[in-house]
Amino acid sequence: MGVRALHTAATGMEAQLQNIDVIANNMANINTHGFRKDRINFADLFYNAETLIGSVGPGDKVRPSGIQVGNGVRVVSTQKIFTHGGFDRSGGELDLAIANDDNLFFKIQRASGQVAYTRNGNFTKDENGNLVTADGDLLDPAITIPQDAKRITIARNGTVTAFDETTPEGNIVGQITLTRFLNPGGLKPVGDNLFVESPASGAPAEIIPSENGNGHLLQFHLEHSNVQAVKELINLIQAQRSYEINSNVIRASDQALQLANNLRA
C-alpha cells in the first residue's frame, strides 16, 4: 500500500509543477497588452476497486458503498480565460482597444500567409502607410493611411478617417472589422499575442464594431492583460503548499515502508 502512495503523491507533485509553470507564464505577461491568462484543469486518475459499490456482501445484502482507492491526479488541459482587462489611455493615434465584448478579435495577415487573431490593438504604419502590428503583420482588411494625412480618427464603429490640409472634413480611408468565434477558448495560442483558428474554436464570423450591440473600438487606448497579480500570487502559494504536502506524503510512505522492512528483518 505504501508503494501506491508513493506513485500517487508523485502525480500530485508533477501536476503542481505544471500548475506553477502556468502561473509563471501568467505573471510574466502581466504587462503584455491584450494577453489572456491561462487556467490549469485537473482530473483524478483511475480507481482500484477492492470492493465494488453495489456488490452483494454477507447475508446477500447489497453494499451501499465500497472500497475504491484512487491513483492520483493528471492535468486535463490549460484553458484561456477570455475576460477583458482594463484600459490604458496611451495617446497613440493608432492604438485601439476593443470595449464591451470579450469575444472579439482583430484579424491579422501574417507574412507567412497565415491568418491570426489578436486582442492587442497596438498598431503602427509600415513604409507604405498600411496598418500593421508591432511585428509588421498586416491588419485585415487592409487599411492604408495616405502619406499627406495630418490626423487620423477611428470611430467606435471602425470607420477610419484621414484629415489633411486640403480636406478639413476628412476622407474615409477604410473600415476596421472584428472577428467573433463560437468558442474562443478553442483558439490556439501561437505567441506574439496571436491566436489561430482550430476545429474547437468554430469558424470565424466577421463583425462590424458597435453594430447590433457588438463591442466597439476605443481610439488612443490599449487593453491590459487580464492577469491579476494578487490572485496569481494566491494560486502560487496554494500550488507550493500542495507540492509540499505531496512531498510529505512521499516521505511518510517511505518511513512506513522502512518500518515494515525493519519489522521483517
The 8 nearest C-alpha neighbors of each residue, nearest first, counted from 0:
[[1, 3, 2, 4, 252, 5, 256, 255],
 [0, 2, 4, 252, 3, 256, 5, 255],
 [1, 3, 5, 4, 0, 6, 252, 256],
 [4, 2, 6, 0, 5, 1, 7, 70],
 [3, 5, 7, 1, 2, 6, 8, 252],
 [6, 4, 2, 249, 3, 8, 7, 9],
 [5, 7, 9, 3, 4, 8, 10, 2],
 [8, 6, 71, 4, 70, 10, 9, 5],
 [7, 9, 11, 245, 10, 5, 6, 4],
 [8, 10, 6, 12, 11, 7, 5, 13],
 [11, 9, 13, 7, 8, 12, 71, 72],
 [12, 10, 8, 14, 9, 13, 72, 245],
 [13, 11, 242, 9, 15, 14, 10, 245],
 [12, 14, 10, 16, 11, 15, 9, 17],
 [15, 13, 11, 17, 16, 12, 10, 74],
 [14, 16, 18, 12, 17, 13, 238, 242],
 [15, 17, 19, 13, 18, 14, 12, 20],
 [18, 16, 20, 14, 15, 19, 21, 13],
 [17, 19, 15, 21, 16, 20, 14, 39],
 [18, 20, 22, 16, 17, 21, 23, 15],
 [21, 19, 17, 23, 18, 22, 16, 24],
 [22, 20, 18, 24, 19, 23, 25, 17],
 [21, 23, 19, 25, 24, 20, 26, 18],
 [24, 22, 20, 26, 21, 25, 19, 27],
 [25, 23, 27, 21, 22, 26, 20, 28],
 [26, 24, 22, 28, 23, 27, 36, 21],
 [25, 27, 23, 29, 28, 24, 22, 228],
 [26, 28, 24, 25, 29, 23, 30, 31],
 [29, 27, 31, 25, 26, 30, 24, 34],
 [28, 30, 26, 226, 224, 31, 27, 25],
 [31, 29, 28, 224, 32, 223, 27, 34],
 [32, 30, 28, 34, 224, 29, 33, 223],
 [33, 31, 223, 224, 34, 222, 119, 30],
 [32, 34, 119, 118, 224, 222, 223, 31],
 [35, 33, 224, 31, 32, 192, 36, 225],
 [36, 34, 225, 80, 81, 224, 79, 33],
 [35, 37, 25, 80, 226, 79, 225, 34],
 [38, 36, 79, 78, 80, 77, 21, 39],
 [37, 39, 78, 77, 79, 40, 36, 80],
 [38, 40, 77, 76, 78, 18, 37, 41],
 [41, 39, 76, 75, 74, 77, 38, 42],
 [40, 42, 74, 75, 73, 72, 39, 43],
 [43, 41, 73, 72, 75, 74, 44, 40],
 [42, 44, 72, 71, 73, 45, 41, 69],
 [45, 43, 72, 71, 70, 69, 73, 42],
 [44, 46, 70, 69, 43, 47, 71, 68],
 [47, 45, 69, 68, 67, 48, 70, 44],
 [46, 48, 68, 67, 49, 69, 45, 70],
 [49, 47, 67, 50, 51, 66, 46, 68],
 [48, 50, 66, 67, 47, 51, 65, 68],
 [51, 49, 66, 65, 48, 52, 67, 54],
 [52, 50, 65, 54, 48, 53, 49, 66],
 [51, 53, 65, 64, 54, 62, 63, 50],
 [52, 54, 62, 61, 63, 51, 55, 64],
 [55, 53, 51, 61, 52, 62, 56, 50],
 [54, 56, 61, 60, 59, 62, 53, 57],
 [57, 55, 60, 59, 61, 62, 58, 54],
 [58, 56, 59, 60, 55, 61, 62, 54],
 [57, 59, 60, 56, 55, 61, 62, 54],
 [60, 58, 57, 55, 56, 61, 54, 62],
 [59, 61, 56, 58, 55, 57, 62, 54],
 [62, 60, 55, 53, 54, 56, 63, 59],
 [61, 63, 53, 64, 54, 55, 52, 56],
 [64, 62, 53, 61, 52, 65, 54, 60],
 [65, 63, 52, 62, 53, 66, 51, 50],
 [66, 64, 52, 50, 51, 67, 62, 63],
 [65, 67, 50, 49, 48, 68, 51, 64],
 [66, 68, 48, 47, 46, 49, 65, 69],
 [67, 69, 47, 46, 48, 66, 70, 49],
 [70, 68, 46, 71, 45, 47, 44, 67],
 [71, 69, 7, 44, 45, 46, 68, 72],
 [72, 70, 7, 44, 10, 43, 69, 11],
 [71, 73, 43, 44, 42, 10, 11, 41],
 [72, 74, 42, 41, 14, 75, 43, 44],
 [73, 75, 41, 76, 40, 14, 42, 72],
 [76, 74, 41, 40, 42, 73, 77, 39],
 [77, 75, 40, 74, 39, 78, 41, 38],
 [76, 78, 39, 38, 40, 37, 79, 75],
 [77, 79, 38, 37, 39, 76, 80, 184],
 [80, 78, 37, 184, 36, 35, 81, 38],
 [79, 81, 36, 82, 35, 37, 78, 38],
 [82, 80, 101, 35, 79, 83, 102, 184],
 [81, 83, 101, 80, 225, 84, 35, 102],
 [84, 82, 101, 225, 81, 85, 100, 224],
 [83, 85, 225, 223, 224, 222, 82, 86],
 [86, 84, 223, 222, 83, 87, 225, 224],
 [85, 87, 222, 221, 223, 220, 88, 84],
 [88, 86, 221, 220, 89, 222, 223, 85],
 [87, 89, 220, 90, 219, 86, 221, 91],
 [90, 88, 220, 91, 87, 219, 221, 94],
 [89, 91, 219, 88, 92, 220, 94, 218],
 [92, 90, 219, 94, 89, 93, 220, 218],
 [91, 93, 219, 94, 90, 151, 218, 152],
 [92, 94, 91, 122, 123, 95, 219, 218],
 [95, 93, 121, 219, 91, 220, 120, 92],
 [96, 94, 120, 218, 220, 217, 221, 219],
 [95, 97, 221, 217, 222, 220, 216, 120],
 [96, 98, 216, 215, 217, 214, 95, 100],
 [97, 99, 215, 214, 100, 216, 96, 217],
 [100, 98, 214, 101, 215, 97, 213, 83],
 [99, 101, 214, 102, 98, 103, 213, 97],
 [100, 102, 83, 82, 103, 81, 99, 98],
 [103, 101, 100, 179, 183, 180, 104, 81],
 [102, 104, 179, 178, 101, 177, 100, 105],
 [105, 103, 178, 118, 117, 177, 116, 106],
 [104, 106, 177, 117, 116, 118, 178, 107],
 [105, 107, 116, 139, 115, 138, 104, 178],
 [106, 108, 138, 115, 139, 116, 137, 114],
 [109, 107, 114, 137, 136, 139, 113, 138],
 [110, 108, 136, 112, 113, 111, 114, 107],
 [109, 111, 112, 136, 108, 113, 137, 135],
 [112, 110, 109, 113, 108, 114, 136, 115],
 [113, 111, 109, 110, 108, 114, 115, 107],
 [112, 114, 109, 111, 108, 115, 110, 195],
 [115, 113, 108, 107, 109, 112, 195, 116],
 [116, 114, 195, 107, 194, 193, 106, 113],
 [115, 117, 106, 194, 193, 105, 107, 104],
 [116, 118, 193, 105, 104, 119, 192, 194],
 [117, 119, 33, 104, 120, 105, 116, 97],
 [118, 120, 33, 117, 32, 121, 192, 222],
 [121, 119, 95, 94, 122, 96, 118, 221],
 [120, 122, 94, 119, 132, 95, 221, 133],
 [123, 121, 132, 131, 93, 120, 94, 130],
 [122, 124, 131, 130, 93, 132, 125, 133],
 [125, 123, 130, 128, 129, 131, 126, 122],
 [124, 126, 128, 127, 129, 131, 130, 123],
 [125, 127, 128, 124, 129, 146, 130, 135],
 [128, 126, 125, 129, 143, 124, 144, 146],
 [127, 129, 144, 124, 143, 125, 126, 145],
 [130, 128, 143, 124, 125, 127, 142, 131],
 [131, 129, 124, 123, 142, 138, 122, 137],
 [130, 132, 137, 135, 136, 123, 122, 138],
 [133, 131, 122, 135, 134, 136, 123, 121],
 [132, 134, 135, 122, 131, 123, 121, 136],
 [133, 135, 132, 136, 131, 191, 137, 109],
 [134, 136, 132, 131, 133, 137, 125, 110],
 [137, 135, 109, 131, 132, 134, 108, 110],
 [138, 136, 131, 108, 107, 139, 130, 135],
 [137, 139, 107, 141, 131, 130, 140, 106],
 [140, 138, 141, 106, 107, 108, 137, 142],
 [139, 141, 138, 142, 175, 176, 106, 174],
 [140, 142, 139, 138, 143, 137, 129, 130],
 [141, 143, 173, 129, 130, 140, 144, 172],
 [144, 142, 129, 128, 145, 130, 141, 172],
 [143, 145, 128, 129, 146, 142, 172, 148],
 [146, 144, 148, 147, 143, 128, 161, 172],
 [145, 147, 148, 144, 128, 127, 149, 143],
 [146, 148, 145, 163, 149, 164, 162, 144],
 [149, 147, 163, 162, 145, 146, 150, 161],
 [150, 148, 163, 162, 147, 151, 161, 164],
 [149, 151, 162, 148, 161, 152, 163, 92],
 [152, 150, 161, 160, 162, 153, 92, 159],
 [151, 153, 160, 159, 154, 161, 150, 92],
 [154, 152, 159, 158, 157, 218, 160, 151],
 [153, 155, 157, 158, 156, 152, 159, 216],
 [154, 156, 216, 215, 157, 217, 209, 153],
 [155, 157, 208, 209, 154, 158, 215, 216],
 [158, 156, 175, 154, 174, 155, 153, 208],
 [157, 159, 174, 154, 153, 156, 173, 175],
 [160, 158, 153, 173, 171, 172, 152, 174],
 [159, 161, 171, 152, 170, 172, 151, 169],
 [162, 160, 151, 170, 169, 148, 150, 171],
 [161, 163, 169, 150, 148, 149, 167, 166],
 [162, 164, 148, 149, 166, 165, 147, 167],
 [163, 165, 166, 167, 162, 149, 148, 147],
 [164, 166, 163, 167, 162, 169, 168, 147],
 [167, 165, 169, 168, 163, 164, 162, 170],
 [166, 168, 169, 162, 165, 164, 163, 170],
 [167, 169, 166, 162, 170, 163, 165, 161],
 [170, 168, 162, 166, 161, 167, 160, 171],
 [169, 171, 161, 160, 172, 162, 168, 166],
 [170, 172, 160, 159, 173, 161, 169, 158],
 [173, 171, 160, 159, 170, 161, 143, 144],
 [174, 172, 159, 142, 171, 158, 175, 160],
 [173, 175, 158, 157, 159, 176, 172, 142],
 [176, 174, 157, 158, 173, 140, 177, 159],
 [175, 177, 207, 206, 174, 208, 157, 205],
 [178, 176, 206, 105, 104, 205, 103, 207],
 [177, 179, 205, 104, 103, 204, 206, 203],
 [178, 180, 103, 204, 203, 102, 205, 104],
 [181, 179, 203, 182, 183, 201, 200, 202],
 [180, 182, 201, 183, 200, 179, 202, 203],
 [181, 183, 200, 184, 180, 185, 201, 199],
 [184, 182, 185, 180, 186, 200, 181, 102],
 [185, 183, 182, 186, 79, 78, 200, 80],
 [184, 186, 200, 199, 183, 182, 187, 197],
 [187, 185, 200, 196, 183, 184, 197, 195],
 [186, 188, 195, 194, 189, 197, 185, 196],
 [189, 187, 194, 190, 193, 186, 195, 192],
 [190, 188, 194, 193, 187, 191, 195, 192],
 [189, 191, 192, 193, 188, 194, 187, 195],
 [190, 192, 193, 189, 134, 194, 188, 117],
 [193, 191, 190, 117, 34, 119, 33, 194],
 [194, 192, 117, 191, 116, 190, 189, 115],
 [195, 193, 188, 116, 187, 115, 189, 186],
 [196, 194, 115, 187, 186, 116, 197, 188],
 [195, 197, 186, 200, 187, 194, 198, 202],
 [196, 198, 199, 200, 186, 187, 195, 185],
 [197, 199, 200, 201, 196, 185, 202, 186],
 [200, 198, 185, 197, 201, 182, 186, 184],
 [201, 199, 185, 182, 186, 197, 183, 198],
 [202, 200, 181, 199, 198, 180, 182, 203],
 [201, 203, 180, 204, 200, 196, 181, 198],
 [204, 202, 180, 179, 178, 201, 205, 196],
 [203, 205, 179, 178, 206, 180, 202, 177],
 [206, 204, 178, 177, 179, 176, 203, 207],
 [205, 207, 177, 178, 176, 208, 204, 179],
 [206, 208, 176, 210, 177, 209, 156, 205],
 [209, 207, 156, 215, 210, 214, 213, 157],
 [208, 210, 215, 213, 156, 214, 212, 155],
 [209, 211, 213, 208, 212, 207, 156, 206],
 [212, 210, 213, 209, 207, 208, 214, 206],
 [211, 213, 210, 209, 214, 208, 215, 99],
 [214, 212, 209, 210, 211, 208, 215, 100],
 [213, 215, 100, 99, 209, 98, 208, 97],
 [214, 216, 209, 208, 155, 98, 97, 156],
 [217, 215, 155, 97, 96, 98, 95, 218],
 [216, 218, 96, 95, 220, 155, 97, 219],
 [217, 219, 95, 220, 94, 153, 216, 92],
 [220, 218, 90, 91, 94, 92, 89, 88],
 [221, 219, 88, 89, 95, 87, 218, 96],
 [222, 220, 96, 87, 86, 95, 94, 120],
 [221, 223, 86, 33, 96, 32, 85, 84],
 [224, 222, 84, 32, 85, 86, 33, 225],
 [223, 225, 34, 33, 32, 84, 226, 31],
 [226, 224, 84, 35, 83, 223, 36, 227],
 [225, 227, 224, 29, 36, 228, 25, 26],
 [228, 226, 230, 229, 231, 225, 29, 224],
 [227, 229, 231, 230, 232, 226, 26, 29],
 [230, 228, 232, 231, 227, 233, 234, 226],
 [229, 231, 233, 232, 227, 228, 234, 226],
 [230, 232, 234, 228, 233, 229, 235, 227],
 [233, 231, 235, 229, 234, 230, 228, 236],
 [234, 232, 230, 236, 235, 231, 237, 229],
 [235, 233, 231, 237, 232, 236, 238, 230],
 [234, 236, 232, 238, 233, 237, 231, 239],
 [235, 237, 239, 233, 238, 234, 240, 232],
 [238, 236, 234, 240, 235, 239, 241, 233],
 [237, 239, 235, 241, 236, 240, 15, 242],
 [238, 240, 236, 242, 237, 241, 235, 243],
 [241, 239, 243, 237, 242, 238, 244, 236],
 [240, 242, 238, 244, 243, 239, 237, 245],
 [241, 243, 12, 239, 245, 240, 244, 15],
 [242, 244, 240, 246, 241, 245, 239, 247],
 [245, 243, 247, 241, 246, 242, 240, 248],
 [244, 246, 248, 8, 242, 247, 243, 12],
 [245, 247, 243, 249, 248, 244, 242, 250],
 [248, 246, 250, 244, 245, 249, 251, 243],
 [249, 247, 245, 251, 246, 250, 252, 8],
 [250, 248, 246, 252, 5, 247, 251, 253],
 [249, 251, 247, 253, 248, 252, 254, 246],
 [252, 250, 248, 254, 253, 249, 247, 255],
 [251, 253, 255, 249, 1, 254, 250, 248],
 [254, 252, 250, 256, 251, 255, 257, 249],
 [253, 255, 257, 251, 252, 256, 258, 250],
 [256, 254, 252, 258, 257, 253, 251, 259],
 [257, 255, 259, 253, 258, 254, 260, 252],
 [256, 258, 254, 260, 255, 259, 253, 261],
 [259, 257, 255, 261, 260, 256, 254, 262],
 [260, 258, 256, 262, 261, 257, 255, 263],
 [259, 261, 257, 263, 258, 262, 256, 264],
 [262, 260, 264, 258, 263, 259, 257, 256],
 [263, 261, 259, 264, 260, 258, 257, 256],
 [264, 262, 260, 261, 259, 258, 257, 256],
 [263, 261, 262, 260, 259, 258, 257, 256]]
